[in-house]
Amino acid sequence: MLHRVVPVDQHARLAMNRGMEVSVPCLEQAIDYCIAKKYDIISLGELKTRLIEKKYNDNHCVCFTFDDGYRDVYTHVLPLFRQYALPFAAYIPTSFPDHTARMWWYALEDVICASTSLRFAWKQKTYTFSTASLVEKNSAFYAIRCLILAQTADEIPKLLDVLHTTCGMDTTRYQDYALTWDQIRELNNDPLVTIGAHSVHHDNLARVSDDDLTFELTESRRIIEQHTGKSVHHFCYPFGDAGSVAQRECARTEQCGYATAVTTRHAHIFPEHAAHLCALPRIELRDNVSLDVLMSGAISALQYNGKKIITI
């Protein structure tokens, strides 16, 4: 699981945004590692086939997946995977290329990094943050991020408007961070690339109504198919953690006809996941984290108390 892939000198300044990034050399190192270990680097469609038809061999297999449809997938990921002639998948929240998404996490970083303090009122409570030091900036970012994500889908835009009015947090300046539909079409026309859906609005699906859940699942697929002329078979849950996807979301995703869907649970995939194709876990690639440790299963074994099959 990856999100952004950036040159080594273009990382985000604050920890939480930087945590969604890896450097281009880190990604290339991961590819080289998998090749050296003789892992089969396969597409999502091939993964499903192997699980359903029990087509296993002596090699482990790996799928590379990129969430959120950042333009880095076109500028950095595509050339690298073409160089190696290897497949990968990119999950698109359609509000990103439609330019209706508000990338508040980058706007928040810019505001915090340019200030020594922030103050705003929300729901009859006043919030004050000192942002003079890097430690305070990271702490303020985390606290405000948690506040934003704790709101309902209807409330988040209102809170962002408050932050815009009182703190100057302009969320409209980051459209160039997202893939364009022309780039998505080019990606989708490459046989190495699988385009998957990632909802329309990138909301926490566990907090939306049944009707809105169905809308996010079906409309995102319809929009991508309309723009690309090709069917979409794979889905990625926004956020994807225990607070964002549970039995209802997985069942509805399966009912909507998706072949696979992925979470952000940190774990390996095993043959038993053939019965849980809409609740597949992933391993998050990080800069400066040992690939041997990531691939060993040690992290998930500790996180899930030795439980092997992680779904939801």
Contacts in CASP RR format, 6 or more apart in sequence:
PFRMAT RR
TARGET T0000
AUTHOR 0000-0000-0000
METHOD contacts of the structure
MODEL  1
MLHRVVPVDQHARLAMNRGMEVSVPCLEQAIDYCIAKKYDIISLGELKTR
LIEKKYNDNHCVCFTFDDGYRDVYTHVLPLFRQYALPFAAYIPTSFPDHT
ARMWWYALEDVICASTSLRFAWKQKTYTFSTASLVEKNSAFYAIRCLILA
QTADEIPKLLDVLHTTCGMDTTRYQDYALTWDQIRELNNDPLVTIGAHSV
HHDNLARVSDDDLTFELTESRRIIEQHTGKSVHHFCYPFGDAGSVAQREC
ARTEQCGYATAVTTRHAHIFPEHAAHLCALPRIELRDNVSLDVLMSGAIS
ALQYNGKKIITI
1 65 0 8 1.000
1 67 0 8 1.000
1 262 0 8 1.000
1 264 0 8 1.000
1 282 0 8 1.000
1 283 0 8 1.000
1 284 0 8 1.000
1 285 0 8 1.000
2 22 0 8 1.000
2 27 0 8 1.000
2 64 0 8 1.000
2 65 0 8 1.000
2 66 0 8 1.000
2 67 0 8 1.000
2 284 0 8 1.000
2 285 0 8 1.000
3 20 0 8 1.000
3 21 0 8 1.000
3 66 0 8 1.000
3 67 0 8 1.000
3 68 0 8 1.000
3 70 0 8 1.000
4 20 0 8 1.000
4 21 0 8 1.000
4 22 0 8 1.000
4 68 0 8 1.000
4 70 0 8 1.000
4 72 0 8 1.000
5 21 0 8 1.000
5 22 0 8 1.000
5 23 0 8 1.000
5 24 0 8 1.000
5 27 0 8 1.000
5 66 0 8 1.000
5 70 0 8 1.000
5 72 0 8 1.000
5 73 0 8 1.000
5 76 0 8 1.000
5 77 0 8 1.000
6 21 0 8 1.000
6 22 0 8 1.000
6 23 0 8 1.000
6 24 0 8 1.000
6 72 0 8 1.000
6 76 0 8 1.000
7 23 0 8 1.000
7 24 0 8 1.000
7 76 0 8 1.000
8 23 0 8 1.000
8 24 0 8 1.000
8 25 0 8 1.000
11 18 0 8 1.000
11 21 0 8 1.000
11 23 0 8 1.000
12 18 0 8 1.000
12 19 0 8 1.000
12 20 0 8 1.000
12 21 0 8 1.000
12 106 0 8 1.000
12 109 0 8 1.000
13 109 0 8 1.000
13 113 0 8 1.000
14 109 0 8 1.000
14 112 0 8 1.000
14 113 0 8 1.000
14 137 0 8 1.000
14 138 0 8 1.000
14 141 0 8 1.000
15 138 0 8 1.000
15 141 0 8 1.000
16 105 0 8 1.000
16 138 0 8 1.000
16 141 0 8 1.000
16 142 0 8 1.000
16 145 0 8 1.000
17 105 0 8 1.000
17 106 0 8 1.000
17 109 0 8 1.000
17 141 0 8 1.000
19 286 0 8 1.000
21 287 0 8 1.000
22 285 0 8 1.000
22 286 0 8 1.000
22 287 0 8 1.000
23 287 0 8 1.000
24 76 0 8 1.000
24 80 0 8 1.000
26 285 0 8 1.000
26 286 0 8 1.000
26 287 0 8 1.000
27 76 0 8 1.000
27 77 0 8 1.000
27 80 0 8 1.000
27 285 0 8 1.000
28 80 0 8 1.000
29 291 0 8 1.000
30 64 0 8 1.000
30 285 0 8 1.000
30 291 0 8 1.000
31 41 0 8 1.000
31 64 0 8 1.000
31 80 0 8 1.000
31 81 0 8 1.000
31 84 0 8 1.000
31 86 0 8 1.000
33 291 0 8 1.000
33 295 0 8 1.000
34 41 0 8 1.000
34 62 0 8 1.000
35 41 0 8 1.000
35 84 0 8 1.000
37 60 0 8 1.000
37 295 0 8 1.000
38 59 0 8 1.000
39 59 0 8 1.000
39 60 0 8 1.000
39 61 0 8 1.000
39 62 0 8 1.000
40 57 0 8 1.000
40 59 0 8 1.000
40 60 0 8 1.000
40 61 0 8 1.000
40 62 0 8 1.000
41 61 0 8 1.000
41 62 0 8 1.000
41 63 0 8 1.000
41 64 0 8 1.000
41 86 0 8 1.000
41 87 0 8 1.000
42 50 0 8 1.000
42 61 0 8 1.000
42 62 0 8 1.000
42 63 0 8 1.000
42 87 0 8 1.000
43 63 0 8 1.000
43 87 0 8 1.000
43 89 0 8 1.000
43 194 0 8 1.000
44 63 0 8 1.000
44 65 0 8 1.000
44 89 0 8 1.000
44 194 0 8 1.000
44 233 0 8 1.000
44 234 0 8 1.000
44 259 0 8 1.000
44 260 0 8 1.000
45 194 0 8 1.000
45 233 0 8 1.000
45 234 0 8 1.000
45 259 0 8 1.000
45 260 0 8 1.000
46 61 0 8 1.000
46 87 0 8 1.000
47 61 0 8 1.000
47 63 0 8 1.000
47 260 0 8 1.000
47 269 0 8 1.000
48 259 0 8 1.000
48 260 0 8 1.000
48 277 0 8 1.000
49 55 0 8 1.000
50 56 0 8 1.000
50 61 0 8 1.000
51 269 0 8 1.000
51 271 0 8 1.000
51 273 0 8 1.000
51 274 0 8 1.000
51 277 0 8 1.000
52 274 0 8 1.000
52 277 0 8 1.000
54 271 0 8 1.000
54 274 0 8 1.000
56 271 0 8 1.000
63 87 0 8 1.000
63 88 0 8 1.000
63 89 0 8 1.000
64 81 0 8 1.000
64 86 0 8 1.000
64 87 0 8 1.000
64 88 0 8 1.000
64 89 0 8 1.000
65 88 0 8 1.000
65 89 0 8 1.000
65 90 0 8 1.000
65 91 0 8 1.000
65 236 0 8 1.000
65 262 0 8 1.000
65 282 0 8 1.000
66 73 0 8 1.000
66 77 0 8 1.000
66 88 0 8 1.000
66 89 0 8 1.000
66 90 0 8 1.000
66 91 0 8 1.000
67 91 0 8 1.000
67 198 0 8 1.000
67 236 0 8 1.000
68 91 0 8 1.000
68 92 0 8 1.000
68 93 0 8 1.000
68 96 0 8 1.000
68 198 0 8 1.000
68 202 0 8 1.000
69 90 0 8 1.000
69 91 0 8 1.000
69 92 0 8 1.000
69 93 0 8 1.000
69 96 0 8 1.000
69 97 0 8 1.000
69 178 0 8 1.000
69 179 0 8 1.000
69 198 0 8 1.000
70 96 0 8 1.000
70 177 0 8 1.000
70 178 0 8 1.000
70 179 0 8 1.000
71 176 0 8 1.000
71 177 0 8 1.000
71 178 0 8 1.000
71 179 0 8 1.000
71 180 0 8 1.000
71 183 0 8 1.000
73 90 0 8 1.000
73 179 0 8 1.000
73 187 0 8 1.000
74 179 0 8 1.000
74 183 0 8 1.000
74 186 0 8 1.000
74 187 0 8 1.000
77 88 0 8 1.000
77 90 0 8 1.000
78 187 0 8 1.000
78 190 0 8 1.000
78 193 0 8 1.000
81 87 0 8 1.000
81 88 0 8 1.000
81 192 0 8 1.000
81 193 0 8 1.000
82 190 0 8 1.000
82 192 0 8 1.000
85 192 0 8 1.000
86 192 0 8 1.000
87 192 0 8 1.000
87 193 0 8 1.000
87 194 0 8 1.000
88 192 0 8 1.000
88 193 0 8 1.000
88 194 0 8 1.000
89 193 0 8 1.000
89 194 0 8 1.000
89 195 0 8 1.000
89 196 0 8 1.000
89 234 0 8 1.000
90 179 0 8 1.000
90 187 0 8 1.000
90 193 0 8 1.000
90 194 0 8 1.000
90 195 0 8 1.000
90 196 0 8 1.000
91 195 0 8 1.000
91 196 0 8 1.000
91 197 0 8 1.000
91 198 0 8 1.000
91 234 0 8 1.000
91 235 0 8 1.000
91 236 0 8 1.000
91 262 0 8 1.000
92 179 0 8 1.000
92 184 0 8 1.000
92 195 0 8 1.000
92 196 0 8 1.000
92 197 0 8 1.000
92 198 0 8 1.000
92 220 0 8 1.000
92 224 0 8 1.000
93 101 0 8 1.000
93 198 0 8 1.000
93 199 0 8 1.000
93 200 0 8 1.000
93 201 0 8 1.000
93 202 0 8 1.000
93 220 0 8 1.000
93 238 0 8 1.000
94 197 0 8 1.000
94 199 0 8 1.000
94 200 0 8 1.000
94 219 0 8 1.000
94 220 0 8 1.000
94 223 0 8 1.000
94 224 0 8 1.000
95 101 0 8 1.000
95 200 0 8 1.000
95 201 0 8 1.000
95 202 0 8 1.000
96 178 0 8 1.000
96 179 0 8 1.000
96 202 0 8 1.000
97 178 0 8 1.000
97 179 0 8 1.000
97 180 0 8 1.000
97 181 0 8 1.000
97 184 0 8 1.000
97 227 0 8 1.000
98 223 0 8 1.000
99 175 0 8 1.000
99 178 0 8 1.000
101 178 0 8 1.000
101 201 0 8 1.000
101 202 0 8 1.000
102 157 0 8 1.000
102 160 0 8 1.000
102 171 0 8 1.000
102 172 0 8 1.000
103 171 0 8 1.000
103 174 0 8 1.000
103 177 0 8 1.000
103 178 0 8 1.000
104 148 0 8 1.000
104 160 0 8 1.000
104 163 0 8 1.000
104 169 0 8 1.000
104 171 0 8 1.000
105 145 0 8 1.000
106 174 0 8 1.000
106 177 0 8 1.000
107 169 0 8 1.000
107 170 0 8 1.000
107 171 0 8 1.000
107 173 0 8 1.000
107 174 0 8 1.000
108 141 0 8 1.000
108 144 0 8 1.000
108 145 0 8 1.000
108 163 0 8 1.000
108 169 0 8 1.000
109 141 0 8 1.000
110 169 0 8 1.000
111 118 0 8 1.000
111 163 0 8 1.000
111 167 0 8 1.000
111 168 0 8 1.000
111 169 0 8 1.000
112 118 0 8 1.000
112 131 0 8 1.000
112 137 0 8 1.000
112 140 0 8 1.000
112 141 0 8 1.000
112 144 0 8 1.000
113 137 0 8 1.000
115 131 0 8 1.000
115 167 0 8 1.000
116 130 0 8 1.000
116 131 0 8 1.000
116 132 0 8 1.000
117 128 0 8 1.000
117 129 0 8 1.000
117 130 0 8 1.000
117 131 0 8 1.000
117 132 0 8 1.000
118 127 0 8 1.000
118 128 0 8 1.000
118 129 0 8 1.000
118 131 0 8 1.000
118 140 0 8 1.000
118 144 0 8 1.000
118 167 0 8 1.000
119 126 0 8 1.000
119 127 0 8 1.000
119 128 0 8 1.000
119 129 0 8 1.000
119 166 0 8 1.000
119 167 0 8 1.000
120 126 0 8 1.000
120 127 0 8 1.000
120 162 0 8 1.000
120 163 0 8 1.000
120 166 0 8 1.000
120 167 0 8 1.000
121 127 0 8 1.000
121 162 0 8 1.000
121 166 0 8 1.000
122 147 0 8 1.000
122 159 0 8 1.000
122 162 0 8 1.000
127 143 0 8 1.000
127 144 0 8 1.000
127 147 0 8 1.000
129 136 0 8 1.000
129 139 0 8 1.000
129 140 0 8 1.000
129 143 0 8 1.000
129 144 0 8 1.000
130 136 0 8 1.000
130 140 0 8 1.000
131 137 0 8 1.000
131 140 0 8 1.000
144 163 0 8 1.000
147 159 0 8 1.000
148 156 0 8 1.000
148 159 0 8 1.000
148 160 0 8 1.000
149 204 0 8 1.000
149 239 0 8 1.000
151 158 0 8 1.000
151 159 0 8 1.000
152 207 0 8 1.000
153 201 0 8 1.000
153 203 0 8 1.000
153 204 0 8 1.000
153 207 0 8 1.000
153 208 0 8 1.000
153 212 0 8 1.000
156 203 0 8 1.000
160 169 0 8 1.000
160 171 0 8 1.000
163 169 0 8 1.000
164 170 0 8 1.000
164 171 0 8 1.000
179 187 0 8 1.000
181 227 0 8 1.000
184 195 0 8 1.000
184 224 0 8 1.000
184 227 0 8 1.000
184 228 0 8 1.000
185 227 0 8 1.000
185 228 0 8 1.000
187 193 0 8 1.000
187 195 0 8 1.000
188 195 0 8 1.000
188 228 0 8 1.000
188 230 0 8 1.000
194 234 0 8 1.000
195 224 0 8 1.000
195 228 0 8 1.000
195 230 0 8 1.000
195 232 0 8 1.000
196 224 0 8 1.000
196 232 0 8 1.000
196 233 0 8 1.000
196 234 0 8 1.000
196 235 0 8 1.000
196 236 0 8 1.000
197 217 0 8 1.000
197 220 0 8 1.000
197 221 0 8 1.000
197 224 0 8 1.000
197 232 0 8 1.000
197 234 0 8 1.000
197 235 0 8 1.000
197 236 0 8 1.000
197 258 0 8 1.000
198 220 0 8 1.000
198 235 0 8 1.000
198 236 0 8 1.000
198 238 0 8 1.000
199 205 0 8 1.000
199 216 0 8 1.000
199 217 0 8 1.000
199 220 0 8 1.000
199 237 0 8 1.000
199 238 0 8 1.000
200 215 0 8 1.000
200 216 0 8 1.000
200 219 0 8 1.000
200 220 0 8 1.000
200 223 0 8 1.000
201 216 0 8 1.000
202 238 0 8 1.000
203 212 0 8 1.000
203 216 0 8 1.000
203 238 0 8 1.000
204 238 0 8 1.000
204 239 0 8 1.000
204 243 0 8 1.000
204 244 0 8 1.000
205 213 0 8 1.000
205 216 0 8 1.000
205 237 0 8 1.000
205 238 0 8 1.000
205 244 0 8 1.000
205 245 0 8 1.000
205 249 0 8 1.000
206 243 0 8 1.000
206 244 0 8 1.000
206 245 0 8 1.000
206 246 0 8 1.000
206 248 0 8 1.000
206 249 0 8 1.000
208 216 0 8 1.000
210 248 0 8 1.000
210 252 0 8 1.000
213 248 0 8 1.000
213 249 0 8 1.000
213 252 0 8 1.000
214 252 0 8 1.000
214 256 0 8 1.000
217 235 0 8 1.000
217 252 0 8 1.000
217 253 0 8 1.000
217 256 0 8 1.000
217 258 0 8 1.000
218 256 0 8 1.000
221 232 0 8 1.000
221 235 0 8 1.000
221 256 0 8 1.000
221 258 0 8 1.000
224 232 0 8 1.000
225 231 0 8 1.000
225 232 0 8 1.000
233 258 0 8 1.000
233 259 0 8 1.000
233 260 0 8 1.000
234 258 0 8 1.000
234 259 0 8 1.000
234 260 0 8 1.000
234 261 0 8 1.000
234 262 0 8 1.000
235 253 0 8 1.000
235 258 0 8 1.000
235 260 0 8 1.000
235 261 0 8 1.000
235 262 0 8 1.000
235 278 0 8 1.000
236 261 0 8 1.000
236 262 0 8 1.000
237 244 0 8 1.000
237 245 0 8 1.000
237 249 0 8 1.000
237 253 0 8 1.000
237 261 0 8 1.000
237 262 0 8 1.000
237 263 0 8 1.000
237 264 0 8 1.000
238 244 0 8 1.000
239 245 0 8 1.000
239 264 0 8 1.000
240 263 0 8 1.000
240 264 0 8 1.000
240 265 0 8 1.000
241 263 0 8 1.000
241 264 0 8 1.000
241 265 0 8 1.000
242 265 0 8 1.000
242 312 0 8 1.000
245 263 0 8 1.000
245 279 0 8 1.000
245 312 0 8 1.000
246 312 0 8 1.000
247 312 0 8 1.000
250 261 0 8 1.000
250 276 0 8 1.000
250 278 0 8 1.000
250 279 0 8 1.000
250 311 0 8 1.000
250 312 0 8 1.000
251 278 0 8 1.000
253 261 0 8 1.000
253 278 0 8 1.000
254 261 0 8 1.000
254 277 0 8 1.000
254 278 0 8 1.000
258 278 0 8 1.000
259 277 0 8 1.000
260 277 0 8 1.000
260 278 0 8 1.000
260 280 0 8 1.000
261 277 0 8 1.000
261 278 0 8 1.000
261 279 0 8 1.000
261 280 0 8 1.000
262 280 0 8 1.000
262 281 0 8 1.000
262 282 0 8 1.000
263 279 0 8 1.000
263 280 0 8 1.000
263 281 0 8 1.000
263 282 0 8 1.000
263 312 0 8 1.000
264 282 0 8 1.000
264 284 0 8 1.000
265 281 0 8 1.000
265 282 0 8 1.000
265 300 0 8 1.000
265 310 0 8 1.000
265 311 0 8 1.000
265 312 0 8 1.000
266 281 0 8 1.000
266 282 0 8 1.000
266 283 0 8 1.000
266 284 0 8 1.000
266 299 0 8 1.000
266 300 0 8 1.000
266 303 0 8 1.000
266 310 0 8 1.000
267 281 0 8 1.000
267 282 0 8 1.000
267 283 0 8 1.000
267 297 0 8 1.000
267 300 0 8 1.000
267 303 0 8 1.000
267 304 0 8 1.000
267 310 0 8 1.000
268 281 0 8 1.000
268 283 0 8 1.000
268 297 0 8 1.000
268 300 0 8 1.000
269 280 0 8 1.000
269 281 0 8 1.000
270 308 0 8 1.000
270 309 0 8 1.000
272 308 0 8 1.000
272 309 0 8 1.000
273 279 0 8 1.000
273 280 0 8 1.000
273 309 0 8 1.000
273 311 0 8 1.000
276 309 0 8 1.000
276 311 0 8 1.000
279 311 0 8 1.000
279 312 0 8 1.000
281 300 0 8 1.000
281 310 0 8 1.000
281 311 0 8 1.000
283 294 0 8 1.000
283 295 0 8 1.000
285 294 0 8 1.000
286 294 0 8 1.000
293 299 0 8 1.000
300 306 0 8 1.000
300 310 0 8 1.000
304 310 0 8 1.000
END
